[in-house]
Amino acid sequence: LQSLLRSRFTLATGLRNFSVCTAFSARNRFIPRTPPVVQKTGRGPQDGQRIARRRRDLPTWRDYDPEIGIPLPSGELDQATITEIFGPDMHCDDGNHILRLMHYRRLSGSLIDIGVDFPRESGISPEMATKALEYIRTLDPAFDENEAGAAWAESEIMKVEQQYMARAERLGIYKRTDDSQADDSQSSAGSSNIYGESALDQLRKANKARWMEEDRKKEEAKKQQEAERVSALKAEAKDNNPEVETKEETGKIFSPFDEIALAQPTQKAWLEPVERKPWVKYYEEQATIIKDNKIPNLSTLRRLGPSALVLLAVLAGCWMLEETYNPPPRSARMFPDVPPAIATLGAITAINLAVFIAWRIPPLWRTMNKTFQVTAAYPFAIGTLGAQFSHQSFRHLFVNMVMLWPFGWILHDDVGRGTFLAVYLACGTVGTYGSLAFNVLAKRWMNYSFGSSTAVIGTMAAACLVRANNNVTVLGYEIPDITGLTVLGMIAGLEILRAWRGKNTKIDYPGHLSGLATGVLAGFYVRSKTPATLMTRKEFTSVQSEESAD
């Protein structure tokens, strides 16, 4: 620790000496030997105090985010100026963004530490940053970058020192002394220095005092807001119940309505966080696709194009499956005594359960992130198909499977295994892609989607539309006076109402509505291929291709 602090302090001191020597040599070269003529400006001490006060009130580089930068004094530049600085390939918004970032680095002094290097994912090359820096230097050539760099180095030294001191205090190795003792020791040490207090020490003390004052003001403002809120609540309660008086005691809060006192807690509990094991942390880091929490600079076509190709391939495969599937004979089935609908739904449930278990295995996390979910920031095309089999909570899996079995059983018995699987996969894939497209176009980069709800709701819609004029049968029990079209209207109305209200933001409404629309289209397609006599019967005659083959 001492060697680290000594090396960083040596760097800061060397920069300060370099800036001082440079300024001294400049004065020797350009300042004339004759005494300068002092002109009276007519300003008194009060004018100087007002100017200094206005300068202190102006925002500094600490008031800005280093990821956004500091705006230029002249404001945003137009496209012609950006082209003159960077060339014809630079967009106006990107060029202004680079200028703001370099302006922040120059004013804060971090230019001496970071330079013109940016992460590769940002798309900013050192040549772009150098051109931006050269332009910014022309705006304020008198700015001392060496002095700003020395101040930056000093602040970094203070941060490292505070981190190590806080860690030592937390481990019980170091005990902080009183502020009065620390101030006395610093003053005595400062007075023993024959060279006096350095400019860096003065800057450090001034910054520390300013930060403490800002923290104190924020704390006072927070207390004031809390007091105003409590007083407003008391006034409202008194207006509603003028006969009841509120009581105040130390450590207790009395309700003005039922005289119930709530005592302040006497003890504070602290739950020690459980850290992940090192091998789990390793796989967690490996599974992270976006390392620096920055949105990749990808176009809309790059995000949606590959997934669209996968969607078209899946739809083509579903059409071929529906047209060419022939049920196997009874002797070729793995479970000949199990009805075909139960076998198919059981296989789908087993696949979803296997993916649910795979999410609990850390070495598979990276593969799961790429294959079984879709994120708008950096989507993988194969996730458009795999996301409909993915669940990370048992409740999510249980609800979807409970909704799938009754309606999937109906659709499977009516249209057969090939058509049922085609409808299920098509609804799930289209629903996932619809969710991805909505999040990309709305620039909701952190939204991600997974789950079989898109396929399930599409299957429900297709089953209801196939039996639009017939009663719905759930697990062998017929529901009287409720046709499939009625159930479809209830499902669609509920989804549209929930999406319009939008209270539960965790539900993928775009995916649900896309899957629902696909199920409706699939239902119309199946009805167009089914004889009309079957659609008008009181009891819908099941196709059950598998059973007839058996």
C-alpha positions in Angstrom: 0.0 0.0 0.0 2.8 2.5 0.9 4.7 1.7 -2.3 1.5 2.2 -4.3 0.7 5.5 -2.7 4.3 6.7 -2.9 4.5 5.9 -6.7 1.2 7.6 -7.5 2.1 10.7 -5.4 5.5 10.8 -7.1 3.7 10.9 -10.4 1.4 13.7 -9.3 4.3 15.7 -7.8 6.3 15.3 -11.0 3.4 16.6 -13.1 3.0 19.5 -10.9 6.8 20.4 -11.0 6.7 19.9 -14.8 3.8 22.4 -15.2 5.5 24.9 -12.9 8.8 24.6 -14.8 7.0 25.0 -18.1 5.1 28.1 -16.9 8.3 29.6 -15.5 10.3 29.1 -18.7 7.4 30.6 -20.7 7.4 33.7 -18.5 11.2 34.0 -19.1 10.8 33.9 -22.8 7.8 36.0 -23.5 7.4 38.5 -20.6 9.4 41.7 -21.2 12.0 42.8 -18.7 10.4 46.2 -18.2 7.8 46.4 -15.4 4.3 46.0 -16.6 1.9 48.9 -16.6 -0.9 48.4 -14.2 -4.2 49.8 -15.3 -7.1 50.5 -13.0 -10.3 48.7 -13.9 -12.5 50.5 -11.4 -13.6 47.3 -9.7 -13.6 47.1 -5.9 -13.3 44.1 -3.5 -17.0 43.5 -3.6 -17.0 43.1 -7.4 -14.3 40.4 -7.1 -16.3 38.6 -4.4 -19.4 38.6 -6.6 -17.4 37.2 -9.6 -15.8 34.5 -7.4 -19.2 33.5 -6.1 -20.7 33.2 -9.6 -17.8 31.0 -10.6 -18.3 28.7 -7.6 -22.0 28.4 -8.5 -21.2 27.2 -12.1 -21.2 23.5 -12.7 -17.9 21.7 -12.8 -16.8 18.4 -14.4 -17.8 16.5 -11.2 -21.5 17.4 -12.0 -21.4 15.3 -15.2 -21.4 11.6 -16.0 -18.1 10.3 -17.6 -20.2 8.0 -19.8 -22.1 11.0 -21.3 -19.4 13.7 -21.2 -19.5 17.5 -20.9 -21.3 19.6 -23.5 -19.1 22.0 -25.5 -19.3 25.7 -24.7 -20.6 26.4 -28.1 -23.3 23.7 -27.9 -23.9 20.8 -30.3 -22.1 21.1 -33.7 -23.9 20.7 -37.0 -23.1 18.0 -39.6 -20.8 20.3 -41.6 -18.5 21.0 -38.7 -18.5 17.3 -37.7 -17.6 16.3 -41.2 -14.8 18.9 -41.2 -13.4 17.4 -37.9 -13.8 13.7 -38.4 -14.5 13.2 -42.1 -17.6 12.4 -44.2 -18.2 9.0 -42.5 -19.1 10.4 -39.1 -22.7 11.1 -38.1 -23.6 14.3 -36.3 -24.8 12.6 -33.1 -21.8 10.3 -32.9 -19.3 13.1 -33.5 -20.9 15.3 -30.8 -20.8 12.3 -28.4 -17.1 11.8 -28.9 -16.4 15.5 -28.4 -18.4 15.5 -25.1 -16.4 12.5 -23.9 -13.0 14.0 -24.7 -14.1 17.4 -23.3 -14.8 15.6 -20.0 -11.4 13.8 -20.0 -9.6 17.1 -20.6 -11.4 19.1 -18.0 -11.3 16.4 -15.3 -7.6 15.6 -15.9 -8.3 11.9 -16.6 -6.7 12.4 -20.0 -3.3 11.9 -18.4 -4.5 8.5 -17.1 -6.9 7.1 -19.8 -5.6 9.0 -22.8 -7.6 8.5 -26.1 -8.3 4.8 -25.5 -11.9 3.5 -25.5 -13.3 0.0 -25.3 -13.6 -1.8 -28.5 -17.3 -2.3 -28.2 -17.9 1.5 -28.1 -16.7 1.8 -31.8 -14.5 4.9 -31.0 -11.0 4.5 -32.4 -7.9 6.4 -31.1 -7.9 8.4 -34.3 -11.4 9.7 -33.7 -10.6 10.6 -30.1 -7.4 12.4 -31.2 -9.2 14.5 -33.8 -11.8 15.4 -31.2 -9.1 16.3 -28.7 -7.3 18.5 -31.2 -10.5 20.4 -31.9 -11.3 20.9 -28.2 -7.9 22.3 -27.6 -8.5 25.0 -30.2 -11.6 26.1 -28.2 -9.6 26.8 -25.0 -5.9 26.7 -25.7 -5.1 28.4 -22.3 -6.4 25.5 -20.3 -3.6 23.8 -18.3 -3.9 20.0 -18.9 -0.9 19.3 -16.7 -2.4 21.0 -13.6 -5.7 19.2 -14.2 -3.8 15.9 -14.5 -2.0 16.5 -11.3 -5.3 17.2 -9.5 -6.8 14.0 -11.0 -3.8 12.0 -9.8 -4.2 13.5 -6.3 -7.9 12.6 -6.2 -7.1 9.0 -7.4 -4.6 8.7 -4.6 -7.2 9.9 -2.1 -9.7 7.3 -3.4 -7.2 4.5 -3.1 -6.2 5.6 0.4 -9.8 5.8 1.5 -10.6 2.4 0.1 -7.7 0.8 2.0 -8.5 2.6 5.2 -12.2 1.6 4.9 -11.1 -2.0 4.4 -8.7 -1.9 7.3 -11.5 -0.5 9.5 -13.9 -3.2 8.4 -11.4 -5.9 9.2 -10.6 -4.4 12.6 -6.9 -3.7 11.7 -7.2 0.1 11.9 -9.3 2.3 14.2 -10.1 5.8 13.0 -9.1 8.6 15.3 -11.3 11.6 16.2 -11.5 14.4 13.7 -10.1 16.8 16.2 -7.0 14.7 16.8 -6.5 14.2 13.1 -6.8 17.9 12.4 -4.3 18.7 15.2 -1.9 16.1 13.9 -2.2 17.5 10.4 -1.8 21.1 11.5 1.3 20.2 13.6 2.8 18.2 10.7 2.0 21.1 8.3 3.6 23.6 10.6 6.8 21.6 10.8 7.3 21.7 7.0 9.8 24.4 6.2 8.5 24.8 2.6 4.9 25.5 3.7 1.8 23.9 2.4 1.8 22.8 -1.2 -0.8 23.6 -3.8 -1.9 20.0 -4.0 -2.5 19.9 -0.3 -4.6 23.1 -0.5 -6.6 21.7 -3.4 -7.2 18.4 -1.5 -8.4 20.3 1.6 -10.6 22.6 -0.4 -12.2 19.6 -2.3 -12.7 17.7 0.9 -14.4 20.7 2.6 -16.6 21.2 -0.5 -17.6 17.6 -0.6 -18.5 17.6 3.1 -20.5 20.7 2.7 -22.4 19.2 -0.2 -23.1 16.0 1.8 -24.4 18.1 4.7 -26.7 20.1 2.5 -28.1 16.9 0.9 -28.7 15.4 4.3 -30.5 18.6 5.5 -32.6 18.7 2.4 -33.6 15.1 2.9 -34.6 15.7 6.5 -36.5 18.7 5.5 -38.5 16.8 2.9 -39.2 14.0 5.4 -40.4 16.6 8.0 -42.7 18.2 5.4 -44.2 14.9 4.4 -44.9 13.9 8.0 -46.4 17.3 8.8 -48.6 17.0 5.6 -49.8 13.6 6.7 -50.6 14.8 10.2 -52.5 17.8 8.8 -54.5 15.5 6.5 -55.3 13.1 9.4 -56.4 16.1 11.6 -58.7 17.4 8.8 -60.3 14.0 8.4 -60.7 13.5 12.2 -60.8 16.9 13.9 -61.9 15.4 17.2 -58.9 13.1 17.6 -55.6 14.5 18.6 -52.3 13.0 17.6 -49.8 12.1 20.2 -46.1 12.2 20.0 -43.7 10.4 22.2 -40.0 9.6 21.8 -39.6 6.3 20.1 -43.3 5.8 19.3 -45.7 6.6 16.5 -49.4 7.0 17.3 -52.1 6.5 14.7 -54.8 9.3 14.8 -57.5 6.9 13.9 -57.4 3.9 16.4 -54.8 5.1 19.0 -52.4 2.2 18.1 -48.8 2.9 19.0 -46.0 1.5 16.9 -42.7 1.4 18.9 -39.4 1.9 17.1 -37.3 -1.3 16.9 -34.9 -1.6 19.7 -32.5 -4.0 17.9 -31.2 -4.1 14.4 -30.7 -7.4 12.6 -28.0 -7.9 10.0 -28.1 -10.7 7.5 -24.7 -11.6 6.2 -24.8 -12.0 2.4 -23.8 -15.4 1.1 -21.2 -15.1 -1.6 -21.1 -17.4 -4.6 -18.3 -20.0 -4.6 -15.3 -19.2 -6.8 -16.1 -21.9 -9.4 -19.7 -20.6 -9.7 -18.4 -17.0 -10.1 -16.1 -18.3 -12.9 -19.0 -19.7 -14.9 -21.1 -16.7 -14.1 -18.4 -14.4 -15.7 -18.1 -16.8 -18.6 -21.9 -16.7 -19.2 -22.0 -12.9 -19.3 -22.4 -11.9 -22.9 -22.0 -8.1 -22.5 -19.0 -7.6 -20.2 -19.0 -3.8 -19.7 -22.7 -3.2 -19.4 -22.7 -1.2 -22.6 -25.3 -1.7 -25.4 -23.5 -3.1 -28.5 -23.6 -0.7 -31.4 -25.7 -2.9 -33.7 -28.2 -1.8 -36.4 -31.9 -2.9 -36.3 -31.3 -5.2 -39.3 -28.4 -6.8 -37.5 -30.6 -7.5 -34.5 -33.7 -8.7 -36.3 -32.4 -10.1 -39.6 -30.8 -13.4 -38.4 -33.8 -14.2 -36.2 -36.2 -13.5 -39.1 -34.3 -16.1 -41.1 -34.7 -18.7 -38.3 -38.4 -17.7 -38.1 -38.9 -18.4 -41.8 -37.1 -21.7 -41.6 -39.3 -22.8 -38.6 -42.5 -21.8 -40.4 -41.4 -23.7 -43.5 -40.6 -26.8 -41.4 -44.0 -26.5 -39.7 -45.8 -26.4 -43.0 -43.9 -29.5 -44.2 -44.6 -31.3 -40.9 -48.3 -30.6 -41.3 -48.5 -31.7 -44.9 -46.2 -34.8 -44.8 -46.5 -36.3 -41.3 -47.8 -39.8 -41.2 -48.6 -41.4 -37.8 -46.5 -44.5 -36.9 -48.2 -47.8 -36.6 -49.0 -49.1 -33.1 -46.2 -51.6 -33.1 -43.6 -48.8 -33.8 -44.7 -46.6 -30.9 -42.6 -46.5 -27.7 -45.7 -46.5 -25.5 -48.5 -48.2 -27.5 -50.9 -48.2 -24.6 -50.7 -44.4 -24.0 -53.0 -42.2 -26.0 -51.1 -40.1 -28.7 -52.2 -36.8 -27.1 -50.9 -37.7 -23.7 -47.6 -39.0 -25.2 -47.1 -35.7 -27.2 -48.0 -33.4 -24.3 -45.8 -35.5 -22.0 -42.8 -35.2 -24.3 -43.3 -31.4 -24.5 -43.5 -31.2 -20.7 -40.4 -33.3 -20.3 -38.4 -31.0 -22.7 -39.5 -27.9 -20.7 -38.6 -29.6 -17.4 -35.2 -30.6 -18.7 -34.4 -27.0 -19.8 -35.6 -25.8 -16.4 -33.1 -28.2 -14.7 -30.4 -27.1 -17.1 -30.7 -23.5 -15.8 -29.5 -24.8 -12.4 -26.2 -26.1 -13.8 -23.5 -23.3 -13.9 -21.3 -24.9 -16.7 -24.4 -24.6 -19.0 -25.2 -21.0 -18.3 -23.4 -19.5 -21.3 -25.1 -22.0 -23.7 -28.5 -21.3 -22.0 -28.1 -17.5 -22.4 -27.4 -17.9 -26.1 -29.9 -20.7 -27.0 -32.9 -20.4 -24.6 -33.7 -16.7 -24.3 -33.8 -13.6 -26.5 -32.4 -10.2 -25.4 -33.0 -7.1 -27.4 -29.5 -5.7 -26.7 -27.6 -8.7 -28.3 -30.0 -11.4 -29.7 -28.9 -14.8 -30.9 -31.0 -16.2 -33.8 -31.3 -19.7 -32.4 -32.9 -18.3 -29.3 -36.0 -17.4 -31.3 -36.8 -21.2 -31.4 -35.3 -22.3 -28.1 -36.9 -19.6 -25.9 -40.3 -21.2 -26.0 -39.0 -24.2 -24.1 -37.2 -22.2 -21.3 -38.4 -21.5 -17.8 -36.3 -20.2 -14.9 -38.9 -20.6 -12.1 -41.1 -23.6 -11.3 -44.2 -21.4 -10.9 -43.7 -20.1 -14.5 -43.3 -23.7 -15.8 -46.3 -25.1 -13.8 -48.7 -22.4 -14.9 -47.9 -22.8 -18.6 -48.1 -26.6 -18.5 -51.4 -26.5 -16.7 -52.8 -24.2 -19.4 -51.4 -26.3 -22.2 -52.7 -29.8 -21.2 -56.5 -29.2 -21.5 -56.4 -27.1 -24.7 -53.5 -29.1 -26.2 -55.4 -32.3 -25.7 -58.4 -30.9 -27.5 -56.4 -29.6 -30.5 -54.3 -32.8 -30.7 -57.4 -35.0 -30.8 -59.0 -32.8 -33.4 -56.2 -32.3 -35.9 -53.6 -35.0 -35.1 -50.0 -35.0 -33.9 -48.4 -33.4 -37.0 -50.7 -30.4 -37.2 -50.6 -30.0 -33.5 -46.8 -29.8 -33.3 -46.8 -27.4 -36.3 -49.2 -25.1 -34.6 -47.4 -25.2 -31.3 -43.9 -24.5 -32.8 -45.2 -21.8 -35.1 -47.0 -19.9 -32.4 -44.1 -20.1 -30.0 -41.5 -18.9 -32.6 -43.7 -16.1 -34.0 -44.5 -14.9 -30.5 -40.8 -14.8 -29.4 -39.9 -12.9 -32.6 -42.8 -10.5 -32.1 -41.5 -9.8 -28.6 -38.0 -9.3 -29.9 -39.1 -6.9 -32.7 -41.2 -4.8 -30.2 -38.3 -4.5 -27.8 -35.8 -3.6 -30.5 -38.0 -1.0 -32.2 -38.9 0.5 -28.8 -35.2 0.5 -27.8 -35.9 -1.5 -24.6 -32.4 -3.1 -24.7 -32.5 -4.7 -21.3 -35.8 -6.6 -21.9 -35.5 -10.3 -22.5 -38.1 -12.9 -23.2 -38.4 -16.7 -22.7 -41.1 -19.2 -21.8 -43.7 -21.3 -23.5 -46.6 -18.9 -22.9 -46.5 -17.7 -26.5 -46.9 -21.2 -27.8 -49.5 -22.1 -25.2 -51.7 -19.1 -25.8 -51.5 -19.8 -29.6 -52.5 -23.4 -29.0 -55.4 -22.3 -26.9 -56.6 -19.9 -29.6 -56.3 -22.5 -32.4 -58.2 -25.1 -30.3 -61.0 -22.7 -29.5 -61.3 -21.6 -33.1 -61.4 -25.2 -34.4 -64.4 -25.8 -32.1 -65.9 -22.3 -32.6 -69.4 -23.6 -32.9 -69.1 -26.6 -30.5 -69.0 -26.9 -26.7 -65.5 -27.0 -25.2 -64.4 -30.3 -23.5 -61.7 -30.0 -20.8 -60.1 -33.3 -19.8 -63.1 -35.3 -21.0 -65.7 -33.1 -19.3 -67.9 -31.0 -21.6 -68.7 -27.4 -20.5 -72.3 -26.8 -21.6 -73.4 -23.6 -23.4 -69.8 -22.4 -23.8 -68.5 -22.6 -27.4 -64.9 -22.3 -28.5 -65.6 -18.9 -29.9 -66.8 -17.6 -26.5 -63.6 -18.9 -24.8 -61.4 -17.4 -27.5 -63.1 -14.0 -27.1 -62.6 -14.2 -23.3 -58.9 -15.1 -23.7 -58.2 -12.4 -26.3 -60.1 -9.7 -24.4 -58.2 -10.5 -21.2 -54.8 -10.3 -22.9 -55.7 -7.1 -24.7 -57.0 -5.5 -21.4 -53.9 -6.6 -19.5 -51.6 -5.3 -22.2 -53.4 -2.0 -22.3 -53.3 -1.5 -18.6 -49.7 -2.7 -18.4 -49.5 -3.0 -14.6 -47.4 -6.2 -14.6 -44.3 -5.3 -16.6 -42.8 -8.7 -16.2 -45.4 -10.3 -18.5 -44.4 -10.4 -22.2 -47.6 -8.9 -23.7 -46.1 -8.4 -27.2 -45.2 -12.1 -27.3 -48.6 -13.1 -26.0 -50.5 -11.1 -28.6 -48.2 -12.3 -31.4 -48.7 -16.0 -30.4 -52.4 -15.4 -30.0 -52.7 -13.9 -33.5 -50.7 -16.8 -35.0 -53.0 -19.3 -33.2 -56.0 -17.6 -34.7 -54.5 -17.8 -38.2 -53.6 -21.4 -37.7 -57.2 -22.1 -36.6 -58.6 -20.6 -39.7 -56.1 -22.6 -41.8 -57.2 -25.9 -40.1 -60.9 -25.1 -40.5 -60.4 -24.4 -44.2 -59.0 -27.9 -44.7 -61.5 -29.7 -42.5 -64.9 -30.7 -43.9 -67.7 -28.3 -43.0 -69.9 -31.2 -41.8 -67.5 -31.8 -38.9 -67.7 -28.1 -37.9 -71.5 -28.1 -37.4 -71.9 -31.2 -35.3 -73.0 -31.0 -31.7 -70.2 -33.4 -30.8 -67.0 -32.7 -32.8 -65.8 -35.9 -34.4 -62.1 -36.3 -33.5 -59.7 -36.9 -36.3 -57.2 -38.8 -34.2 -55.1 -40.1 -37.0 -52.9 -42.0 -34.5 -55.7 -43.9 -33.1 -57.1 -44.9 -36.5 -53.7 -46.1 -37.5 -53.4 -48.1 -34.3 
